[in-house]
Amino acid sequence: MTVLFSETKVSDLSKTSIFTIIIGLLAVGSGGVLFIELADDVLENEKFAIDIVAADIVSKSPAWIIEAMGWITEGGSVTLITILSIILFVGLIFFIPVSKWVAAYLAISMIGISVLTKGLKILFARDRPELLDQYDGTGYSFPSGHTTGSSVFYGFMIYLIVISPLKKPAKWSINIGIGLLILLIALSRVFLNVHYFTDILGGLTIGISWLLICITALELMLWRQRKRQLRKQ
């Protein structure tokens, strides 16, 4: 496993890094604008047409879909994400041949999104559509914690697959599957009626934005580390 741009010439590294930062900032900026727009309306207790449409679709869904979503949503539970994060952290430290910075930024990503999500929930104090302990549907609603946590953890997994030595077809297949899992976990919160659709939109934007910030910072750290190693040769 290497950094994203390990095959880039030394003379091109700075340009590549700048390009990465620009793309990352554009994505983060776009997500930030969307989140701010949603957050502003949530603070004003606005009703969203998309929430009404989503609730109507869910109400007409067959029972088997709701049951399936009950299983899928567990993929984003705090307990499971915490356990998987610890297992992955230990693996990155002791068993997977990558820089220890990768493990450090995994920890930063997960701890950071946890604190950020809890802070935002308290700030917006949005009531849930329905309180259901069975599906972790307690506390405030915006943004969806299952969505933020799963988008950051599984998103970090996508990053690890991208920088792995796997062949491109395998990378694409695995990452498409992981991406679909993130979306299904997010949507499951709406189908189970413990979140509004705008809760998961907010969760996706803030989660993906935070993930991109962490990955960009990690890539720059690895780039500087590799540049120092090349200078010593």
Salt bridges, closest charged atoms under 4 A:
ASP51 OD2 - ARG126 NH2 3.33
ASP56 OD2 - LYS60 NZ 3.33
ASP136 OD2 - HIS146 NE2 3.61
ASP199 OD1 - ARG126 NH1 2.68
ASP199 OD2 - HIS195 ND1 3.19
